[in-house]
Amino acid sequence: MSKNSRKKLLSILLCIALIAAMALCTAGCGSKDAPETTVSAGAAGATSVGEGQTAFLFTVVDADGKETAFDVHTDETTVGAALLALGLIDGDDSEYGLYVKTVNGLTVDYDKDGKYWAFYVDGEYAATGVDSTDIAAGSTYTFKVE
């Protein structure tokens, strides 16, 4: 095989490989017409609560480790406002925001029990309070007794 024939064959193979790679990269692109704030949390076994265009998964883990899940539907913009409106949380307002003492009817008070409700976003300890955390599509919000 001559040197020119090898170069030509190599060029053709390279072009075919590039075309295949481009086809694979663009195959995963979907429509961007869907609203960003609308999510169907729909976890198996979750109790559906509320009404509204935005949905998120909310879980409660009690002192015994028992987990209760809620598929929350709301038109509120913050997690705290949505959960307060549905009666899923309650607490005291402070200079730092809402100090949550009751979640899903279970009251935990650090001053009395030495335990508190820890707030998590997608499994990570939250950097903001529940009342200042904006609802993000696809996120899971959790309160755990710690």
DSSP file (Angstrom, degrees, kcal/mol; ACC not computed):
  #  RESIDUE AA STRUCTURE BP1 BP2  ACC     N-H-->O    O-->H-N    N-H-->O    O-->H-N    TCO  KAPPA ALPHA  PHI   PSI    X-CA   Y-CA   Z-CA
    1    1 A M              0   0    0      0, 0.0     2,-0.0     0, 0.0     0, 0.0   0.000 360.0 360.0 360.0 133.8    0.0    0.0    0.0
    2    2 A S     >  -     0   0    0      1,-0.1     4,-2.0     4,-0.0     5,-0.2  -0.297 360.0-111.0 -77.7 163.9    1.4    3.4   -0.9
    3    3 A K  H  > S+     0   0    0      1,-0.2     4,-1.9     2,-0.2     5,-0.1   0.870 118.5  50.6 -62.6 -38.9    1.9    6.2    1.5
    4    4 A N  H  > S+     0   0    0      2,-0.2     4,-2.3     1,-0.2    -1,-0.2   0.876 108.2  52.7 -67.0 -38.3   -0.9    8.3   -0.2
    5    5 A S  H  > S+     0   0    0      2,-0.2     4,-2.5     1,-0.2    -2,-0.2   0.895 109.0  49.7 -65.5 -39.7   -3.3    5.4    0.1
    6    6 A R  H  X S+     0   0    0     -4,-2.0     4,-2.9     2,-0.2    -2,-0.2   0.919 111.3  48.7 -64.3 -43.9   -2.6    5.0    3.8
    7    7 A K  H  X S+     0   0    0     -4,-1.9     4,-2.4     2,-0.2    -2,-0.2   0.908 112.3  48.8 -62.2 -42.0   -3.1    8.7    4.4
    8    8 A K  H  X S+     0   0    0     -4,-2.3     4,-2.2     2,-0.2    -2,-0.2   0.922 113.4  46.2 -64.8 -44.4   -6.4    8.6    2.5
    9    9 A L  H  X S+     0   0    0     -4,-2.5     4,-2.5     2,-0.2    -2,-0.2   0.909 112.9  50.0 -64.5 -42.9   -7.6    5.5    4.4
   10   10 A L  H  X S+     0   0    0     -4,-2.9     4,-2.3     1,-0.2    -2,-0.2   0.891 110.2  50.8 -62.5 -40.2   -6.6    7.1    7.7
   11   11 A S  H  X S+     0   0    0     -4,-2.4     4,-2.2    -5,-0.2    -2,-0.2   0.903 110.6  48.7 -63.5 -42.3   -8.4   10.3    6.8
   12   12 A I  H  X S+     0   0    0     -4,-2.2     4,-2.3     2,-0.2    -2,-0.2   0.923 112.3  48.0 -64.7 -44.8  -11.6    8.4    5.9
   13   13 A L  H  X S+     0   0    0     -4,-2.5     4,-2.3     1,-0.2    -2,-0.2   0.890 111.3  51.0 -63.6 -39.6  -11.5    6.4    9.1
   14   14 A L  H  X S+     0   0    0     -4,-2.3     4,-2.3     2,-0.2    -1,-0.2   0.906 109.7  49.9 -63.9 -42.1  -10.9    9.5   11.2
   15   15 A C  H  X S+     0   0    0     -4,-2.2     4,-2.4     2,-0.2    -2,-0.2   0.910 110.7  49.5 -62.3 -42.6  -13.9   11.2    9.5
   16   16 A I  H  X S+     0   0    0     -4,-2.3     4,-2.3     1,-0.2    -2,-0.2   0.911 111.0  49.7 -63.0 -42.6  -16.1    8.2   10.2
   17   17 A A  H  X S+     0   0    0     -4,-2.3     4,-2.3     2,-0.2    -2,-0.2   0.904 111.5  48.7 -63.7 -41.4  -15.0    8.2   13.9
   18   18 A L  H  X S+     0   0    0     -4,-2.3     4,-2.5     2,-0.2    -2,-0.2   0.899 110.8  50.1 -65.4 -41.5  -15.7   12.0   14.2
   19   19 A I  H  X S+     0   0    0     -4,-2.4     4,-2.2     2,-0.2    -2,-0.2   0.915 111.7  48.4 -63.4 -42.7  -19.2   11.6   12.7
   20   20 A A  H  X S+     0   0    0     -4,-2.3     4,-2.2     2,-0.2    -2,-0.2   0.909 111.5  50.0 -63.8 -42.1  -20.0    8.7   15.0
   21   21 A A  H  X S+     0   0    0     -4,-2.3     4,-2.1     1,-0.2    -2,-0.2   0.911 110.9  48.8 -63.8 -41.8  -18.8   10.7   18.0
   22   22 A M  H  X S+     0   0    0     -4,-2.5     4,-2.1     1,-0.2    -1,-0.2   0.896 110.0  52.2 -64.5 -39.6  -20.9   13.8   17.0
   23   23 A A  H  X S+     0   0    0     -4,-2.2     4,-1.2     1,-0.2    -1,-0.2   0.909 110.7  47.5 -63.4 -41.5  -24.0   11.6   16.6
   24   24 A L  H  X S+     0   0    0     -4,-2.2     4,-0.6     1,-0.2    -1,-0.2   0.888 111.2  51.3 -66.7 -38.8  -23.5   10.1   20.0
   25   25 A C  H  < S+     0   0    0     -4,-2.1     3,-0.4     1,-0.2    -2,-0.2   0.881 114.0  42.3 -66.6 -38.9  -23.1   13.5   21.6
   26   26 A T  H >< S+     0   0    0     -4,-2.1     3,-1.1     1,-0.2    -1,-0.2   0.668  97.3  76.0 -84.9 -15.6  -26.2   15.0   20.1
   27   27 A A  H 3< S+     0   0    0     -4,-1.2    -1,-0.2     1,-0.2    -2,-0.2   0.814  93.2  53.5 -64.3 -29.9  -28.4   12.0   20.7
   28   28 A G  T 3< S+     0   0    0     -4,-0.6     2,-0.3    -3,-0.4    -1,-0.2   0.534  82.4 108.4 -83.6  -6.8  -28.7   12.8   24.4
   29   29 A C    <   -     0   0    0     -3,-1.1     2,-0.2    -4,-0.1     3,-0.0  -0.545  50.0-175.4 -74.6 133.1  -29.9   16.4   23.8
   30   30 A G        -     0   0    0     -2,-0.3     2,-0.2     1,-0.1    -2,-0.0  -0.572  33.6 -67.3-118.6-176.8  -33.6   16.9   24.7
   31   31 A S        -     0   0    0     -2,-0.2     3,-0.3     1,-0.1    -1,-0.1  -0.479  29.1-159.3 -72.8 141.0  -36.2   19.6   24.5
   32   32 A K        +     0   0    0     -2,-0.2    -1,-0.1     1,-0.2     4,-0.1   0.093  69.0  99.1-105.1  20.3  -35.7   22.6   26.7
   33   33 A D        +     0   0    0      2,-0.1    -1,-0.2     3,-0.0     3,-0.1   0.656  55.3 101.5 -81.6 -16.1  -39.3   23.6   26.5
   34   34 A A  S    S-     0   0    0     -3,-0.3     2,-0.0     1,-0.1     0, 0.0  -0.452  85.1-104.0 -71.6 139.2  -40.3   22.0   29.9
   35   35 A P        -     0   0    0      0, 0.0     3,-0.4     0, 0.0    -1,-0.1  -0.371  22.9-140.1 -63.1 140.8  -40.6   24.5   32.8
   36   36 A E  S    S+     0   0    0      1,-0.2   101,-0.1    -4,-0.1    -2,-0.1   0.780  95.3  52.1 -74.7 -27.8  -37.6   24.4   35.1
   37   37 A T  S    S+     0   0    0     99,-0.1     2,-0.6   100,-0.1    18,-0.4   0.584  87.2  91.6 -89.6  -8.8  -39.5   24.7   38.4
   38   38 A T        +     0   0    0     -3,-0.4     2,-0.4    16,-0.2    16,-0.2  -0.773  51.2 165.7 -92.4 122.1  -42.0   21.9   37.8
   39   39 A V        -     0   0    0     -2,-0.6     2,-0.8    14,-0.3     3,-0.1  -0.983  33.7-144.1-132.8 142.5  -40.8   18.6   39.2
   40   40 A S        +     0   0    0     -2,-0.4    33,-0.1     1,-0.2    17,-0.0  -0.874  20.1 179.2-105.0  98.9  -42.7   15.4   39.8
   41   41 A A        +     0   0    0     -2,-0.8    -1,-0.2    31,-0.2    16,-0.1   0.979  15.2 160.0 -64.2 -57.7  -41.1   14.1   42.9
   42   42 A G        -     0   0    0     -3,-0.1     2,-0.1     1,-0.1    -1,-0.1   0.728  16.0-177.9  44.9  42.6  -43.3   11.0   43.1
   43   43 A A    >   -     0   0    0      1,-0.1     3,-2.1     4,-0.1    -1,-0.1  -0.435  39.1 -94.8 -69.6 145.0  -41.1    8.8   45.4
   44   44 A A  T 3  S+     0   0    0      1,-0.3    -1,-0.1    -2,-0.1     3,-0.1  -0.384 110.4  11.5 -60.4 130.2  -42.5    5.3   46.0
   45   45 A G  T 3  S+     0   0    0      1,-0.3    24,-0.3    -2,-0.1    -1,-0.3   0.407  93.4 138.1  83.2  -2.5  -44.5    5.3   49.3
   46   46 A A    <   -     0   0    0     -3,-2.1     2,-0.5    22,-0.1    -1,-0.3  -0.556  54.8-125.4 -78.9 140.3  -44.5    9.1   49.6
   47   47 A T  E     -a   70   0A   0     22,-2.4    24,-2.4    -2,-0.2     2,-0.4  -0.743  23.4-131.6 -83.7 125.5  -47.7   10.8   50.8
   48   48 A S  E     +a   71   0A   0     -2,-0.5     2,-0.3    22,-0.2    24,-0.2  -0.661  33.6 174.6 -81.3 127.9  -48.8   13.5   48.3
   49   49 A V  E     +a   72   0A   0     22,-2.3    24,-2.4    -2,-0.4    37,-0.1  -0.974  33.7   8.8-135.1 148.6  -49.6   16.8   50.0
   50   50 A G  E     -a   73   0A   0     -2,-0.3     2,-0.3    22,-0.2    24,-0.2  -0.035  67.3-100.2  82.5 177.0  -50.6   20.3   48.8
   51   51 A E        +     0   0    0     22,-0.5    24,-0.3    21,-0.0     2,-0.3  -0.988  58.0  94.0-138.6 145.4  -51.4   21.8   45.5
   52   52 A G  S    S-     0   0    0     -2,-0.3    23,-0.2    22,-0.2    22,-0.0  -0.846  73.9 -84.6 153.1 173.6  -49.3   23.8   43.1
   53   53 A Q  S    S+     0   0    0     -2,-0.3     2,-0.4    20,-0.1   -14,-0.3   0.728 102.2  68.8 -79.8 -24.8  -47.1   23.8   40.0
   54   54 A T  E     -B   74   0A   0     20,-2.4    20,-2.9   -16,-0.2     2,-0.4  -0.813  62.2-173.4-103.1 137.1  -43.8   23.0   41.9
   55   55 A A  E     +B   73   0A   0    -18,-0.4    83,-0.5    -2,-0.4     2,-0.3  -0.963   7.9 166.4-127.6 145.4  -43.2   19.6   43.5
   56   56 A F  E     -B   72   0A   0     16,-2.1    16,-2.7    -2,-0.4     2,-0.5  -0.983  36.1-108.3-150.9 160.3  -40.4   18.3   45.7
   57   57 A L  E     -Bc  71 140A   0     82,-1.1    84,-2.6    -2,-0.3     2,-0.4  -0.781  31.1-172.5 -92.9 130.7  -39.6   15.4   47.9
   58   58 A F  E     -Bc  70 141A   0     12,-2.9    12,-3.0    -2,-0.5     2,-0.4  -0.991   3.4-171.2-124.4 126.3  -39.6   16.1   51.7
   59   59 A T  E     -Bc  69 142A   0     82,-2.5    84,-2.1    -2,-0.4     2,-0.4  -0.910  10.0-157.7-120.7 149.0  -38.4   13.4   54.1
   60   60 A V  E     -Bc  68 143A   0      8,-2.6     8,-2.4    -2,-0.4     2,-0.6  -0.989   3.4-167.7-123.5 127.6  -38.5   13.3   57.9
   61   61 A V  E     -Bc  67 144A   0     82,-2.8    84,-1.9    -2,-0.4     6,-0.2  -0.958  15.5-154.9-117.8 113.7  -36.2   11.0   59.9
   62   62 A D    >   -     0   0    0      4,-2.3     3,-1.9    -2,-0.6    83,-0.1  -0.093  37.2 -86.6 -80.8-177.6  -37.2   10.7   63.6
   63   63 A A  T 3  S+     0   0    0      1,-0.3    -1,-0.1     2,-0.1    81,-0.0   0.748 128.8  52.9 -62.8 -25.5  -35.0    9.9   66.6
   64   64 A D  T 3  S-     0   0    0      2,-0.1    -1,-0.3     0, 0.0     3,-0.1   0.437 120.2-107.6 -89.1  -0.3  -35.5    6.2   66.0
   65   65 A G    <   +     0   0    0     -3,-1.9     2,-0.3     1,-0.3    -2,-0.1   0.492  67.9 150.7  87.1   3.8  -34.4    6.5   62.3
   66   66 A K        -     0   0    0     -5,-0.0    -4,-2.3     1,-0.0     2,-0.4  -0.548  34.6-147.5 -72.0 130.9  -37.9    6.0   61.0
   67   67 A E  E     - B   0  61A   0     -2,-0.3     2,-0.4    -6,-0.2    -6,-0.2  -0.855  15.8-173.3-107.1 134.2  -38.3    7.8   57.7
   68   68 A T  E     - B   0  60A   0     -8,-2.4    -8,-2.6    -2,-0.4     2,-0.4  -0.993  11.9-155.8-124.2 130.8  -41.5    9.4   56.4
   69   69 A A  E     - B   0  59A   0     -2,-0.4   -22,-2.4   -24,-0.3     2,-0.4  -0.858   7.7-169.1-114.0 143.2  -41.7   10.8   52.9
   70   70 A F  E     -aB  47  58A   0    -12,-3.0   -12,-2.9    -2,-0.4     2,-0.9  -0.992  19.1-146.7-128.9 135.4  -43.9   13.5   51.4
   71   71 A D  E     -aB  48  57A   0    -24,-2.4   -22,-2.3    -2,-0.4     2,-0.4  -0.874  32.3-157.5 -96.6  99.1  -44.4   14.5   47.8
   72   72 A V  E     -aB  49  56A   0    -16,-2.7   -16,-2.1    -2,-0.9     2,-0.4  -0.659  13.7-169.2 -90.3 131.1  -45.0   18.2   48.3
   73   73 A H  E     +aB  50  55A   0    -24,-2.4   -22,-0.5    -2,-0.4     2,-0.3  -0.975  24.9 144.8-117.2 130.8  -46.9   20.3   45.7
   74   74 A T  E     - B   0  54A   0    -20,-2.9   -20,-2.4    -2,-0.4   -22,-0.2  -0.971  53.0-143.6-156.9 165.2  -46.8   24.1   46.2
   75   75 A D  S    S+     0   0    0     -2,-0.3   -23,-0.1   -24,-0.3    -1,-0.1   0.266  71.2 112.4-113.1   3.5  -46.7   27.5   44.6
   76   76 A E        -     0   0    0    -22,-0.1    -2,-0.1     1,-0.1   -22,-0.1  -0.287  63.2-142.6 -69.9 162.4  -44.5   28.9   47.4
   77   77 A T  S    S+     0   0    0     57,-0.1    58,-2.6     1,-0.0     2,-0.3   0.684  78.1  55.0-102.3 -21.9  -40.9   29.9   46.5
   78   78 A T  B  > S-F  134   0B   0     56,-0.3     4,-1.9     1,-0.1    56,-0.2  -0.839  76.8-129.3-113.8 153.4  -39.1   28.7   49.6
   79   79 A V  H  > S+     0   0    0     54,-2.8     4,-2.7    -2,-0.3     5,-0.2   0.918 109.3  53.1 -62.0 -44.5  -39.1   25.3   51.3
   80   80 A G  H  > S+     0   0    0     50,-2.4     4,-2.7    53,-0.3     5,-0.2   0.910 107.9  48.9 -59.7 -45.2  -39.9   26.8   54.7
   81   81 A A  H  > S+     0   0    0     49,-0.3     4,-2.3     1,-0.2    -1,-0.2   0.903 113.1  48.4 -62.8 -40.9  -43.0   28.7   53.4
   82   82 A A  H  X S+     0   0    0     -4,-1.9     4,-1.4     2,-0.2    -2,-0.2   0.935 114.7  43.7 -64.6 -46.6  -44.3   25.6   51.6
   83   83 A L  H  <>S+     0   0    0     -4,-2.7     5,-2.4     1,-0.2     6,-1.0   0.865 114.2  50.2 -70.3 -35.9  -43.8   23.3   54.7
   84   84 A L  H ><5S+     0   0    0     -4,-2.7     3,-1.4    -5,-0.2    -1,-0.2   0.929 108.7  52.5 -63.9 -45.4  -45.3   25.9   57.1
   85   85 A A  H 3<5S+     0   0    0     -4,-2.3    -1,-0.2     1,-0.3    -2,-0.2   0.825 111.9  46.1 -61.1 -32.0  -48.3   26.4   54.9
   86   86 A L  T 3<5S-     0   0    0     -4,-1.4    -1,-0.3    -5,-0.2    -2,-0.2   0.452 112.8-118.7 -90.5  -1.0  -48.9   22.6   54.9
   87   87 A G  T < 5S+     0   0    0     -3,-1.4    -3,-0.2    -4,-0.3    18,-0.2   0.697  78.3 124.8  72.9  19.4  -48.4   22.3   58.7
   88   88 A L  S   <S+     0   0    0     -5,-2.4    16,-3.3    -6,-0.2     2,-0.3   0.711  74.0  26.5 -84.3 -20.4  -45.5   20.0   58.2
   89   89 A I  E     +G  103   0C   0     -6,-1.0     2,-0.3    14,-0.2    14,-0.2  -0.950  62.0 173.4-136.1 159.8  -43.1   22.2   60.3
   90   90 A D  E     +G  102   0C   0     12,-2.0    12,-2.5    -2,-0.3    11,-2.1  -0.971  16.3 127.2-157.7 157.2  -43.5   24.7   63.1
   91   91 A G  E     -G  100   0C   0     -2,-0.3     2,-0.4     9,-0.3     9,-0.2  -0.947  51.1 -58.3 179.6-159.8  -41.1   26.6   65.3
   92   92 A D  E     -G   99   0C   0      7,-2.2     7,-3.5    -2,-0.3     2,-0.3  -0.897  40.0-124.6-114.6 138.9  -40.0   30.0   66.6
   93   93 A D  E     +G   98   0C   0     -2,-0.4     2,-0.3     5,-0.2     5,-0.2  -0.610  38.2 170.1 -77.2 140.6  -38.9   33.0   64.7
   94   94 A S  E >   -G   97   0C   0      3,-1.5     3,-1.4    -2,-0.3     0, 0.0  -0.839  53.0 -91.1-139.5 177.6  -35.5   34.3   65.7
   95   95 A E  T 3  S+     0   0    0     -2,-0.3     3,-0.1     1,-0.3    -2,-0.0   0.703 128.1  50.7 -65.6 -17.0  -32.9   36.9   64.5
   96   96 A Y  T 3  S-     0   0    0      1,-0.4     2,-0.3     0, 0.0    -1,-0.3   0.425 122.6 -98.0 -98.2  -1.6  -31.4   34.0   62.5
   97   97 A G  E <  S-G   94   0C   0     -3,-1.4    -3,-1.5    34,-0.1     2,-0.4  -0.798  74.7  -7.5 116.9-162.1  -34.6   32.8   60.9
   98   98 A L  E     -G   93   0C   0     -2,-0.3     2,-0.9    -5,-0.2    32,-0.3  -0.582  53.9-153.0 -76.6 123.4  -37.1   30.1   61.8
   99   99 A Y  E     -G   92   0C   0     -7,-3.5    -7,-2.2    -2,-0.4     2,-0.4  -0.857  20.7-144.0 -95.0 102.8  -35.9   27.7   64.6
  100  100 A V  E     +G   91   0C   0     -2,-0.9    17,-0.6    -9,-0.2    -9,-0.3  -0.545  36.0 157.6 -76.8 122.8  -37.8   24.5   63.7
  101  101 A K  E     +     0   0C   0    -11,-2.1     7,-3.2    -2,-0.4     2,-0.4   0.625  62.7  48.5-113.6 -25.3  -38.9   22.6   66.7
  102  102 A T  E     +GH  90 107C   0    -12,-2.5   -12,-2.0     5,-0.2     2,-0.4  -0.976  56.8 175.4-125.5 128.7  -41.8   20.5   65.3
  103  103 A V  E >  S-GH  89 106C   0      3,-2.3     3,-2.2    -2,-0.4   -14,-0.2  -0.993  75.8 -14.4-132.5 124.7  -41.7   18.4   62.1
  104  104 A N  T 3  S-     0   0    0    -16,-3.3   -15,-0.1    -2,-0.4   -16,-0.1   0.850 130.3 -52.0  52.3  38.3  -44.6   16.2   61.1
  105  105 A G  T 3  S+     0   0    0      1,-0.2     2,-0.6   -18,-0.2    -1,-0.3   0.395 113.1 118.6  83.8  -3.0  -46.1   16.6   64.5
  106  106 A L  E <   -H  103   0C   0     -3,-2.2    -3,-2.3     2,-0.0     2,-0.5  -0.869  51.1-153.3-101.3 120.1  -42.9   15.5   66.4
  107  107 A T  E     +H  102   0C   0     -2,-0.6     2,-0.4    -5,-0.2    -5,-0.2  -0.801  16.3 175.5 -98.3 130.7  -41.4   18.1   68.7
  108  108 A V        -     0   0    0     -7,-3.2     2,-0.5    -2,-0.5     9,-0.3  -0.998   5.5-173.6-131.3 126.3  -37.7   18.2   69.5
  109  109 A D    >>> -     0   0    0     -2,-0.4     4,-3.8     1,-0.1     3,-1.1  -0.971  18.9-153.9-128.1 117.4  -36.3   21.0   71.6
  110  110 A Y  H 3>5S+     0   0    0     -2,-0.5     4,-1.4     1,-0.3    -1,-0.1   0.857  97.0  57.4 -57.3 -37.8  -32.5   21.3   72.1
  111  111 A D  H 345S+     0   0    0      1,-0.2    -1,-0.3     2,-0.1    -2,-0.0   0.795 121.6  26.8 -64.8 -27.9  -33.1   23.1   75.5
  112  112 A K  H <45S+     0   0    0     -3,-1.1    -2,-0.2     3,-0.2    -1,-0.2   0.819 137.0  23.5-100.1 -41.3  -35.1   20.2   76.8
  113  113 A D  H  <5S-     0   0    0     -4,-3.8    -3,-0.2     2,-0.3    -2,-0.1   0.630  89.0-125.4-104.7 -18.0  -33.8   17.1   74.9
  114  114 A G  S  <<S+     0   0    0     -4,-1.4     2,-0.3    -5,-0.7    -4,-0.2   0.634  81.4 102.4  74.0  13.6  -30.3   18.1   73.8
  115  115 A K        -     0   0    0     -6,-0.4    -1,-0.3    30,-0.0    -2,-0.3  -0.862  49.1-174.5-125.3 159.7  -31.5   17.2   70.2
  116  116 A Y        -     0   0    0     -2,-0.3    30,-2.8    -7,-0.1     2,-0.7  -0.943  34.5 -96.3-147.4 167.5  -32.6   19.3   67.3
  117  117 A W  E     -D  145   0A   0    -17,-0.6     2,-0.4    -2,-0.3    28,-0.2  -0.819  38.3-155.4 -88.9 114.2  -34.0   19.1   63.8
  118  118 A A  E     -D  144   0A   0     26,-3.4    26,-2.2    -2,-0.7     2,-0.5  -0.750   8.8-139.5 -90.9 137.6  -31.1   19.2   61.3
  119  119 A F  E     -D  143   0A   0     -2,-0.4     7,-2.8    24,-0.2     2,-0.4  -0.856  21.0-173.9-104.1 128.0  -32.0   20.5   57.8
  120  120 A Y  E     -DE 142 125A   0     22,-3.0    22,-2.3    -2,-0.5     2,-0.5  -0.922  16.2-157.3-123.0 145.8  -30.5   18.8   54.7
  121  121 A V  E >  S-DE 141 124A   0      3,-2.9     3,-1.8    -2,-0.4    20,-0.2  -0.984  84.4 -18.8-121.2 118.3  -30.6   19.5   51.0
  122  122 A D  T 3  S-     0   0    0     18,-3.5    -1,-0.1    -2,-0.5    19,-0.1   0.871 128.8 -51.9  52.2  41.6  -29.9   16.5   48.7
  123  123 A G  T 3  S+     0   0    0     17,-0.3     2,-0.4     1,-0.2    -1,-0.3   0.399 117.5 108.7  81.8  -3.0  -28.3   14.7   51.6
  124  124 A E  E <  S-E  121   0A   0     -3,-1.8    -3,-2.9     1,-0.0    -1,-0.2  -0.864  82.6 -99.1-108.5 141.4  -25.9   17.5   52.5
  125  125 A Y  E     -E  120   0A   0     -2,-0.4    -5,-0.3    -5,-0.2    -1,-0.0  -0.367  53.3-106.7 -56.3 129.1  -26.2   19.6   55.6
  126  126 A A        -     0   0    0     -7,-2.8    -7,-0.1     1,-0.1    -1,-0.1  -0.287  19.0-154.6 -67.5 141.3  -28.0   22.8   54.5
  127  127 A A  S    S+     0   0    0     -3,-0.1     2,-0.3     2,-0.1    -1,-0.1   0.581  82.0  41.8 -87.4 -12.9  -26.0   26.0   54.2
  128  128 A T  S    S-     0   0    0     -9,-0.1     5,-0.1     1,-0.0    -2,-0.1  -0.883  93.7 -95.8-130.1 161.9  -29.1   28.1   54.7
  129  129 A G    >   -     0   0    0     -2,-0.3     3,-1.4   -33,-0.2     4,-0.4  -0.334  37.8-109.3 -73.1 160.2  -32.2   27.9   56.9
  130  130 A V  G >  S+     0   0    0    -32,-0.3   -50,-2.4     1,-0.3     3,-0.8   0.836 118.1  55.4 -59.8 -34.2  -35.4   26.3   55.7
  131  131 A D  G 3  S+     0   0    0      1,-0.2    -1,-0.3   -51,-0.2   -50,-0.1   0.598 113.5  40.3 -79.0  -9.3  -37.1   29.6   55.5
  132  132 A S  G <  S+     0   0    0     -3,-1.4     2,-0.7   -34,-0.1    -1,-0.2   0.228  89.5 105.7-118.8  13.1  -34.5   31.1   53.3
  133  133 A T    <   -     0   0    0     -3,-0.8   -54,-2.8    -4,-0.4   -53,-0.3  -0.846  64.8-139.9 -96.5 114.9  -33.9   28.1   51.0
  134  134 A D  B     -F   78   0B   0     -2,-0.7     2,-0.3   -56,-0.2   -56,-0.3  -0.450  26.6-104.9 -70.4 144.5  -35.4   28.5   47.6
  135  135 A I        -     0   0    0    -58,-2.6     2,-0.5    -2,-0.1    -1,-0.1  -0.564  37.9-161.2 -70.6 127.5  -37.1   25.4   46.2
  136  136 A A    >   -     0   0    0     -2,-0.3     3,-2.1    -3,-0.0   -99,-0.1  -0.948  26.2-105.2-114.9 132.2  -34.9   23.9   43.4
  137  137 A A  T 3  S+     0   0    0     -2,-0.5   -81,-0.1     1,-0.3     3,-0.1  -0.268 103.4  12.0 -55.2 131.2  -36.3   21.5   40.9
  138  138 A G  T 3  S+     0   0    0    -83,-0.5    -1,-0.3     1,-0.3     2,-0.1   0.373  95.5 131.3  85.1  -4.5  -35.3   17.9   41.6
  139  139 A S    <   -     0   0    0     -3,-2.1   -82,-1.1   -18,-0.0     2,-0.4  -0.465  47.9-143.2 -83.3 155.0  -34.0   18.5   45.1
  140  140 A T  E     -c   57   0A   0    -84,-0.1   -18,-3.5    -2,-0.1     2,-0.4  -0.973  12.1-158.4-115.7 131.0  -34.9   16.5   48.2
  141  141 A Y  E     -cD  58 121A   0    -84,-2.6   -82,-2.5    -2,-0.4     2,-0.4  -0.910  13.2-175.6-112.9 136.6  -35.2   18.3   51.5
  142  142 A T  E     -cD  59 120A   0    -22,-2.3   -22,-3.0    -2,-0.4     2,-0.5  -0.981  20.8-159.0-136.9 141.4  -34.9   16.4   54.8
  143  143 A F  E     -cD  60 119A   0    -84,-2.1   -82,-2.8    -2,-0.4     2,-0.4  -0.991  21.1-178.2-114.0 129.2  -35.3   17.1   58.5
  144  144 A K  E     -cD  61 118A   0    -26,-2.2   -26,-3.4    -2,-0.5     2,-0.5  -0.970  29.9-118.9-126.3 141.7  -33.4   14.6   60.8
  145  145 A V  E       D   0 117A   0    -84,-1.9   -28,-0.2    -2,-0.4   -80,-0.0  -0.673 360.0 360.0 -75.8 127.3  -33.3   14.5   64.6
  146  146 A E              0   0    0    -30,-2.8    -1,-0.2    -2,-0.5   -29,-0.1   0.317 360.0 360.0-134.6 360.0  -29.7   14.9   65.7
